[in-house]
Amino acid sequence: MTVMVPTDNAGRAGLRRVIDEDTVKKVLAVLADACSDMPKNWNRRFKHNRDKIKTGDIYELAEVVRNLAVREAEKVLSTGEKQMFTRAKKILASELMYALEMSEDEAEEHLDDLLAESAGASLAAAS
């Protein structure tokens, strides 16, 4: 698919280049970090995460994906959070797919493996 946007308006439209190798390393570090504090109330947590995703910042997106993965490992996610988690993972995997020159399936599998490690480490640290 080709989207044509005048280059002068790319930033305003929320477009940016695919992340580079250094940014990939930082994103992977965010995924491996401990879960950050989230509101206890699911409505507030959902809004908090939605606002982070809306920023378009790759680190904020990675933080939401990591936090929801850890929460899913601890407790059952609400239907809205499950949908958000699925969409956010897909967005992050597509970014990694281009940055790491992988297929979509490889990128999703790679991300799932990283999240499983991160969630497992978070659960072990909480014990």
Secondary structure, DSSP 8 states (H G I E B T S, - for coil): ------GGGTTTTT------HHHHHHHHHHHHS------SSHHHHHHHHHHHHHT--HHHHHHHHHHHHHHHHHS---HHHHHHHHHHHHHHHHHHHHHTT--HHHHHHHHHHHHHHHHHHHHHHH-
